[in-house]
């Protein structure tokens, strides 16, 4: 009985679990272990990735090569080339040198590849006997490989593990001479020309992983606080700002651009319609003639059927002519009643107005998506297509909103510090040595809070700085003003609130002083404005008055004003510039380098 096998034997869990949707093991699970993966020695795995760099070395001959290798021959292979001729003379012509040299030339080499699959900063060393695959196919930077092998501890060196390949499953070759990002060190500015290839570079991969982490943290924060995620439209009939910086959505002008082709087509179709009408007339005369001549019924029936077909074809061509959209003018302006949406429509510059309607039913909501502004200038902080996190809360006032925005931003900073350690080490070395310490500082101390009036008074007292725009109450604070306040005076994230009403949109709630509006901006060191928010005007009379004062199209804003008639409540919301948040965290100086495919004025890369 004692020798019987245990019926409830526990099978040890595998040290590495393959990715659920393929048979490969993600490199992060190998290289991200606290012990560096030393306990994985002897584990058989399949890994995939892209070659970052490589080197090739001649394979050291051994008895396992199937050759009777003498001690002298082994010594010869390890001698510098300058001494091999000396050894040749000592050993003689039949001492084995020539023969051994021929064997050495034919012997396969070993390729040592640094491979990365994008899951982490570190590379895995992959050792391949080139007899398994031709050297040129596997060693070029950028080559994709899928291989099976055994993890081994190297006898020496800094690396804890290397994968010794037993089988090559796939090779995606690269024409190294034409590969534009082959060099190991390329500036981010250069890589913008190759948006489709730049994620292969280590720095861009780290920025992308940080961006992904910030996205996940955004949803985590709001979901944990009981907010409801709502998808907002990307096309709207409302202009949140003036027409000069809004993208219009229309199908009318694309037809005008094809006017020459349309003219040719119309001419051809009109000619065809004329021919058909002439044929109809001719066939009608024939039917009438057959009726008068009392011809046989079969000939008459055939003629009538032929006439019906001609009439049907003519009707179809006439209908096509009538259905063609045309560009018409009313009072010198384009009439959009024939456009796709039967009205002027635009790509959304903000989802806040639509988000309000859901906040006034679901209390606390947020959205996360792209917004569009057609601003015709190049800036390292602005994009034509940018991502925004927008939040709206019912029963919340300005103070509540400022608290929420500060908590959210600190949550993001802390999340990155805890979950992007390796990536932050890399960006700190390459981009901004203060990045990690800056995040820790912003997490540990409260944001400064000052009113617009206090900020203006502070700037007026600055004696050693001449601002390009003179500081006066009522002006829009420029980036120069904001940067000076944050970088030189307060030296921490700063919330400026209660702006002059003329500097804020119509929907911001007016304060009791009649001069200021309940709005705020959050400005952080280096990056500038990250958040803009406000308490919305919930009073029907006041919002209606503001719409009239600014001459806004009443029919377009009727639904928005209508919210104030039905179960209105105080509500507030803010928007965070997500791309600029990635800049803040990584220390990257240009927003175009933290966006996968940037769109800016005069520039459209793939």
C-alpha positions in Angstrom: 0.0 0.0 0.0 2.9 2.3 0.9 4.3 2.0 -2.6 1.0 2.9 -4.4 1.0 6.2 -6.2 -0.9 9.0 -4.6 -4.3 9.4 -6.2 -4.5 13.1 -5.4 -1.1 14.2 -6.5 -0.8 17.9 -7.1 0.7 18.9 -10.5 2.9 22.0 -10.2 1.6 25.0 -12.0 3.7 26.0 -15.0 6.1 28.8 -14.3 5.1 30.7 -17.5 1.6 30.9 -19.0 1.3 31.6 -22.7 -0.7 34.5 -24.0 -4.3 33.4 -24.1 -4.8 34.2 -27.8 -1.6 32.7 -29.2 0.9 30.1 -28.1 3.7 32.6 -27.4 4.8 33.8 -24.0 4.8 37.6 -23.5 8.3 38.8 -22.8 7.2 40.9 -19.9 6.3 37.8 -18.0 9.9 36.5 -18.4 11.9 39.7 -18.0 9.6 41.5 -15.5 10.1 38.9 -12.7 11.7 40.2 -9.5 14.5 37.6 -9.7 15.2 38.4 -13.3 13.8 35.0 -14.3 16.6 32.9 -12.8 14.0 30.3 -11.7 13.0 29.8 -15.4 16.2 28.0 -16.3 15.3 25.0 -18.5 11.8 26.2 -19.3 10.7 25.5 -22.9 8.8 28.5 -24.5 7.7 30.0 -27.7 8.3 33.8 -28.0 7.8 36.3 -30.8 9.1 39.8 -31.3 11.2 42.1 -33.4 15.0 42.2 -33.6 16.5 45.3 -32.1 20.2 44.5 -32.6 22.3 41.4 -33.3 25.8 40.0 -33.5 27.2 36.9 -35.0 30.0 34.7 -33.7 31.7 31.6 -35.1 30.5 28.5 -33.5 33.1 26.9 -31.2 33.9 23.4 -32.5 33.4 20.5 -30.0 33.3 16.8 -30.0 29.6 16.9 -30.5 30.2 18.3 -34.0 31.0 14.8 -35.2 34.7 15.6 -35.8 37.7 14.1 -34.0 39.1 17.4 -32.7 42.5 17.3 -31.2 43.8 19.6 -28.4 46.0 21.4 -30.9 43.1 22.1 -33.2 41.0 23.5 -30.3 43.9 25.8 -29.4 44.2 26.9 -33.1 40.6 28.1 -33.2 41.2 30.4 -30.2 44.4 32.0 -31.5 44.6 35.4 -33.0 44.8 35.4 -36.7 48.3 36.8 -36.7 49.6 33.7 -34.8 47.9 31.1 -36.9 50.6 31.1 -39.6 53.2 30.5 -36.9 51.3 27.5 -35.6 50.9 26.3 -39.2 54.7 26.2 -39.6 55.2 24.4 -36.3 52.5 21.7 -37.0 53.5 21.1 -40.6 51.4 20.7 -43.7 49.7 17.5 -42.4 49.4 18.8 -38.8 45.8 19.5 -39.4 45.8 23.3 -39.7 44.6 23.5 -43.4 42.0 20.9 -42.9 40.8 22.4 -39.7 40.6 25.8 -41.2 38.4 24.4 -44.0 36.2 22.8 -41.4 36.0 26.1 -39.4 34.9 28.0 -42.5 32.1 25.5 -43.2 31.0 25.3 -39.5 27.8 27.2 -38.7 27.9 30.4 -36.6 25.7 31.5 -33.7 23.5 34.6 -34.0 22.8 36.5 -30.8 19.7 38.6 -31.2 18.2 41.3 -28.9 14.4 40.7 -29.3 11.5 42.8 -28.0 7.7 42.3 -28.3 6.6 45.7 -27.1 5.4 44.5 -23.7 8.4 46.0 -21.7 11.5 48.0 -22.0 14.0 45.1 -21.7 15.1 42.9 -24.6 15.5 39.1 -24.4 18.7 37.6 -25.8 17.8 35.0 -28.4 20.6 32.6 -29.5 20.1 30.9 -32.8 22.4 28.4 -34.5 22.5 29.8 -38.1 22.1 26.3 -39.5 18.4 26.7 -38.5 18.0 29.9 -40.5 20.1 31.9 -42.9 22.0 34.7 -41.1 20.8 37.5 -43.4 17.2 36.6 -42.8 17.2 36.9 -39.0 19.9 39.5 -37.9 18.6 42.7 -39.6 17.0 45.2 -37.2 13.3 45.2 -37.5 13.0 41.5 -38.5 10.0 39.7 -36.9 10.6 36.3 -35.5 8.6 33.6 -33.8 10.8 30.9 -32.3 10.7 28.0 -29.9 13.5 27.2 -27.5 14.7 26.7 -24.0 15.6 29.4 -21.5 19.1 29.1 -20.1 21.2 31.0 -17.6 24.3 32.3 -19.4 27.6 31.1 -18.0 28.7 34.7 -17.7 27.5 38.2 -18.5 24.9 40.5 -17.0 21.8 38.9 -18.4 19.9 36.5 -16.2 18.4 34.5 -19.1 18.9 33.8 -22.8 16.6 31.8 -25.1 18.4 29.0 -27.0 16.4 28.4 -30.1 15.5 24.8 -31.2 13.0 25.7 -33.9 12.3 28.8 -36.0 8.6 29.1 -36.6 8.3 32.3 -38.6 10.6 35.1 -40.0 9.4 38.4 -41.3 12.4 39.7 -43.2 13.5 43.3 -43.6 15.3 45.0 -46.4 17.9 46.6 -44.1 19.2 49.0 -46.8 15.6 50.4 -47.2 14.5 50.3 -43.6 14.2 54.0 -42.6 14.4 53.5 -38.8 17.3 51.0 -38.8 19.6 53.2 -36.8 19.5 52.7 -33.0 19.4 56.4 -32.1 17.0 58.6 -34.1 15.5 61.9 -32.8 11.7 61.9 -32.2 11.4 64.7 -34.7 12.8 62.5 -37.5 10.5 59.6 -36.5 7.4 61.8 -37.1 8.0 61.2 -40.8 7.5 57.4 -40.2 4.5 57.2 -37.9 3.7 53.7 -39.1 7.2 52.5 -38.1 8.2 54.6 -35.1 6.5 52.4 -32.4 9.4 50.0 -33.1 11.8 52.4 -31.4 12.3 51.9 -27.7 11.4 55.5 -26.6 8.2 55.7 -28.6 7.2 52.2 -27.3 7.7 53.5 -23.7 5.6 56.6 -24.4 2.9 54.5 -25.9 2.8 52.2 -22.8 2.6 55.2 -20.5 -0.3 56.6 -22.6 -2.1 53.2 -22.4 -1.6 53.2 -18.6 -3.0 56.7 -18.3 -6.0 55.7 -20.3 -6.6 52.7 -18.1 -6.1 54.8 -15.0 -8.7 57.4 -16.3 -11.4 54.8 -16.5 -10.4 53.3 -13.2 -10.6 56.6 -11.3 -14.1 57.6 -12.7 -15.5 54.1 -12.4 -14.3 53.8 -8.8 -16.0 57.1 -8.0 -19.3 56.0 -9.5 -19.2 57.9 -12.8 -21.0 56.5 -15.8 -19.1 56.3 -19.1 -21.0 57.8 -22.0 -20.1 57.9 -25.7 -20.6 61.4 -27.2 -21.1 62.3 -30.9 -18.2 63.5 -33.1 -20.5 65.4 -35.4 -22.6 68.4 -34.1 -24.6 71.3 -35.5 -23.3 73.5 -32.6 -20.2 75.7 -32.9 -18.6 75.8 -29.5 -16.3 78.4 -30.8 -16.1 80.7 -33.9 -16.3 79.2 -37.4 -12.6 79.9 -38.1 -11.4 77.1 -35.9 -14.1 74.5 -36.6 -14.0 71.7 -39.2 -17.2 71.6 -41.3 -18.7 68.3 -42.3 -20.4 68.4 -45.7 -20.7 66.4 -49.0 -21.6 69.5 -51.1 -18.2 70.8 -51.9 -16.8 67.4 -52.8 -19.4 67.4 -55.6 -18.3 70.9 -56.6 -14.6 69.7 -56.8 -15.7 67.1 -59.3 -17.6 69.6 -61.4 -15.7 68.9 -64.6 -16.3 65.2 -64.3 -19.9 65.9 -63.5 -20.2 68.2 -66.5 -18.9 65.5 -68.8 -21.2 62.8 -67.2 -24.2 65.1 -67.3 -23.5 65.8 -71.0 -23.3 62.1 -71.8 -26.4 61.3 -69.8 -28.4 64.2 -71.3 -27.4 63.0 -74.8 -28.6 59.5 -73.8 -31.9 60.8 -72.5 -32.4 62.7 -75.8 -31.8 59.6 -77.8 -34.2 57.6 -75.7 -36.9 60.3 -76.0 -36.4 60.3 -79.7 -36.8 56.5 -79.7 -40.0 56.8 -77.6 -41.5 59.2 -80.1 -40.6 56.9 -83.0 -42.0 53.8 -81.3 -45.2 55.7 -80.4 -45.7 56.6 -84.1 -45.2 53.0 -85.1 -47.9 51.9 -82.6 -50.3 54.4 -83.9 -49.6 53.4 -87.5 -50.2 49.7 -86.6 -53.5 50.6 -85.0 -54.6 52.6 -88.0 -53.7 49.9 -90.5 -55.5 47.3 -88.5 -52.3 45.1 -88.5 -52.2 41.7 -86.9 -52.5 41.7 -83.1 -49.1 40.0 -82.5 -47.2 42.8 -84.3 -49.2 45.5 -82.4 -48.6 43.8 -79.0 -44.9 43.5 -79.7 -44.7 47.2 -80.7 -46.6 48.3 -77.5 -44.3 46.2 -75.3 -41.2 47.8 -77.0 -42.7 51.2 -76.4 -43.3 50.5 -72.7 -39.6 49.5 -72.3 -38.5 52.7 -73.9 -40.8 54.8 -71.7 -39.5 53.0 -68.5 -35.9 53.7 -69.5 -36.6 57.4 -70.2 -38.4 57.7 -66.8 -35.4 56.2 -65.0 -33.0 58.7 -66.6 -35.2 61.6 -65.8 -35.4 60.5 -62.2 -31.6 60.4 -62.0 -31.4 63.9 -63.3 -33.8 65.2 -60.7 -32.1 63.4 -57.8 -28.6 65.0 -58.3 -27.6 67.3 -55.5 -26.9 70.8 -56.5 -25.2 73.7 -54.7 -27.6 76.6 -54.4 -27.2 80.0 -52.7 -29.6 81.9 -50.5 -28.7 85.6 -49.9 -25.2 84.9 -51.1 -24.7 81.9 -48.7 -24.6 78.2 -49.4 -28.0 76.5 -48.9 -27.3 73.4 -46.8 -30.8 72.0 -47.0 -29.6 69.6 -49.7 -26.6 68.6 -47.7 -26.2 65.1 -46.1 -27.6 66.3 -42.7 -29.8 69.0 -44.2 -28.0 71.6 -42.1 -24.6 72.9 -41.3 -22.6 70.4 -39.2 -19.1 70.3 -37.7 -16.6 67.9 -36.1 -17.0 68.4 -32.4 -14.6 70.7 -30.6 -16.0 69.6 -27.2 -18.5 67.1 -25.9 -19.4 69.2 -22.9 -22.7 70.5 -24.1 -24.1 67.1 -25.0 -22.6 65.6 -21.9 -24.7 68.0 -19.8 -27.9 66.4 -20.9 -26.7 63.0 -19.5 -25.5 64.5 -16.3 -28.9 66.0 -15.7 -30.3 62.4 -15.8 -27.5 60.2 -14.6 -25.8 62.6 -12.1 -22.1 61.9 -12.7 -20.8 61.1 -16.2 -17.6 61.2 -18.3 -16.5 60.6 -21.9 -13.1 60.0 -23.5 -12.6 60.7 -27.2 -11.2 62.8 -30.0 -12.0 66.5 -30.5 -11.2 68.7 -33.5 -10.0 72.3 -34.0 -9.0 73.9 -37.2 -6.5 76.3 -35.7 -4.0 77.4 -38.4 -0.8 77.5 -36.4 2.0 75.2 -35.5 2.6 74.7 -31.8 4.4 72.1 -29.7 1.3 71.9 -27.5 -1.6 71.9 -29.9 -3.1 69.4 -32.4 -5.9 69.5 -34.9 -7.2 66.2 -33.6 -6.7 65.8 -29.9 -8.1 63.5 -27.2 -10.1 64.9 -24.3 -11.4 63.5 -21.1 -14.6 65.4 -20.3 -16.5 65.2 -17.1 -19.9 66.5 -15.9 -21.5 66.3 -12.5 -25.0 67.3 -11.4 -25.6 68.9 -8.0 -21.9 70.1 -8.1 -20.5 73.6 -7.8 -17.2 75.1 -8.8 -15.4 74.1 -5.6 -16.5 70.4 -6.0 -15.3 70.5 -9.6 -11.8 71.8 -8.7 -11.5 69.1 -6.0 -12.5 66.4 -8.5 -10.0 67.6 -11.1 -7.1 67.7 -8.6 -7.9 64.3 -7.2 -8.1 62.9 -10.8 -4.8 64.3 -11.8 -3.0 63.1 -8.7 -4.5 59.7 -9.2 -3.0 59.6 -12.7 0.5 60.7 -11.5 0.5 58.1 -8.7 -0.7 55.3 -11.0 2.1 55.9 -13.4 4.7 56.0 -10.6 3.5 52.6 -9.5 2.8 50.9 -12.8 5.4 52.3 -15.3 8.6 52.1 -13.3 10.8 50.8 -16.1 9.3 53.1 -18.7 9.7 56.1 -16.4 13.4 55.2 -15.8 13.9 55.3 -19.6 12.1 58.6 -20.2 13.9 60.1 -17.2 17.3 59.3 -18.7 16.4 60.2 -22.3 13.9 63.1 -22.0 13.7 64.7 -18.6 15.8 63.7 -15.6 13.3 65.4 -13.2 10.2 63.5 -14.6 9.8 61.0 -11.8 10.6 63.5 -9.0 8.2 66.0 -10.5 5.4 63.5 -10.5 6.1 62.6 -6.9 6.1 66.3 -5.9 2.7 67.0 -7.6 1.2 64.0 -5.8 2.5 64.9 -2.4 1.5 68.6 -2.2 -1.8 70.4 -2.7 -2.3 72.5 -5.8 -2.1 76.2 -5.5 -5.4 78.0 -5.9 -5.7 81.7 -6.8 -8.4 83.8 -8.4 -7.9 85.4 -11.7 -7.7 88.8 -10.0 -5.0 87.6 -7.6 -3.0 86.2 -10.5 -3.2 89.5 -12.4 -2.2 91.4 -9.3 0.8 89.1 -8.8 2.0 89.5 -12.4 1.7 93.3 -12.2 4.2 93.2 -9.3 6.8 91.4 -11.4 9.6 93.9 -12.0 12.3 91.8 -13.6 10.2 90.5 -16.5 8.8 92.3 -19.5 5.8 90.3 -20.8 4.9 90.5 -24.5 1.2 91.1 -23.6 0.7 93.8 -21.0 -1.0 92.5 -17.9 -4.4 94.1 -17.2 -7.6 92.9 -15.6 -9.8 91.5 -18.3 -7.2 90.1 -20.7 -6.8 86.5 -21.6 -3.8 85.2 -19.7 -1.2 84.0 -22.3 1.0 80.9 -22.1 3.8 83.3 -21.0 1.8 84.6 -18.1 0.7 81.2 -17.0 4.2 79.7 -17.3 5.7 82.5 -15.2 3.1 82.0 -12.4 3.6 78.2 -12.3 7.3 77.9 -13.0 8.7 80.9 -11.3 6.2 82.0 -8.6 4.2 79.1 -7.2 6.4 76.3 -8.6 3.6 73.8 -8.5 0.3 73.0 -10.3 -1.9 76.0 -10.0 -5.7 76.4 -10.3 -6.8 79.9 -11.4 -10.5 80.5 -11.1 -13.2 83.1 -11.4 -12.3 84.6 -14.8 -13.8 87.7 -16.5 -17.1 86.6 -18.1 -15.9 87.9 -21.5 -13.1 85.4 -21.6 -15.3 82.4 -21.0 -18.0 80.7 -23.2 -21.7 81.6 -22.9 -22.7 78.6 -20.9 -20.5 79.4 -17.9 -22.4 80.5 -14.8 -22.1 84.2 -14.0 -21.0 85.0 -10.5 -22.9 87.4 -8.2 -20.5 90.2 -8.9 -21.7 90.3 -12.5 -18.1 90.6 -13.8 -16.7 87.2 -13.4 -17.7 83.7 -14.4 -17.4 80.4 -12.4 -14.6 78.9 -14.4 -11.1 77.6 -13.7 -7.9 76.3 -15.4 -5.3 73.9 -14.0 -1.8 74.8 -15.1 1.2 72.6 -14.5 4.9 73.2 -14.7 6.5 72.8 -18.2 3.3 71.8 -20.0 0.9 74.6 -19.2 -2.9 74.3 -19.1 -4.1 70.7 -18.7 -7.6 71.2 -17.5 -10.4 73.8 -18.2 -13.7 73.6 -16.3 -16.7 75.6 -15.2 -19.9 75.6 -13.3 -22.7 75.7 -16.0 -25.4 78.3 -16.1 -28.5 76.5 -14.8 -30.8 79.5 -14.8 -33.1 79.6 -17.9 -33.4 83.4 -18.0 -29.6 83.9 -17.7 -28.6 81.3 -20.4 -31.3 82.6 -22.8 -30.0 86.1 -22.3 -26.4 85.0 -23.0 -27.4 83.3 -26.2 -29.2 86.5 -27.4 -26.3 88.7 -26.4 -23.8 86.7 -28.4 -26.1 86.4 -31.4 -26.0 82.6 -31.4 -28.4 80.7 -33.7 -31.4 80.1 -31.5 -32.6 77.0 -33.4 -29.2 75.3 -33.0 -29.1 75.9 -29.2 -32.8 75.4 -28.5 -32.3 71.8 -27.2 -29.4 72.9 -24.9 -31.4 75.8 -23.4 -34.4 73.4 -23.1 -32.5 71.4 -20.4 -33.0 74.3 -18.1 -36.8 74.1 -18.4 -37.1 70.5 -17.3 -35.8 69.4 -13.9 -32.8 71.7 -13.9 -30.0 71.4 -11.3 -26.7 73.0 -10.7 -24.1 71.1 -12.6 -20.4 71.5 -13.4 -17.8 69.9 -15.7 -14.3 70.0 -16.9 -12.1 68.8 -19.8 -8.6 67.4 -19.5 -6.2 67.6 -22.5 -5.1 63.9 -22.5 -2.3 64.3 -25.0 -0.8 67.1 -22.9 -1.1 64.9 -19.8 1.1 62.4 -21.5 3.6 65.2 -22.2 3.5 66.2 -18.6 4.2 62.7 -17.4 7.0 61.8 -19.8 8.7 65.1 -20.1 8.4 65.1 -23.9 8.6 68.6 -25.3 6.3 68.2 -28.4 2.8 66.8 -28.3 3.3 65.3 -31.8 5.6 62.8 -30.2 3.1 61.4 -27.8 0.3 60.8 -30.3 0.3 57.7 -32.5 -0.7 59.6 -35.7 -0.6 63.3 -35.2 -2.7 65.7 -37.3 -1.6 69.3 -37.4 -2.0 72.3 -39.7 -0.3 71.6 -43.0 0.8 68.1 -41.9 -0.9 64.7 -42.3 1.3 61.7 -41.8 -0.3 58.4 -42.9 
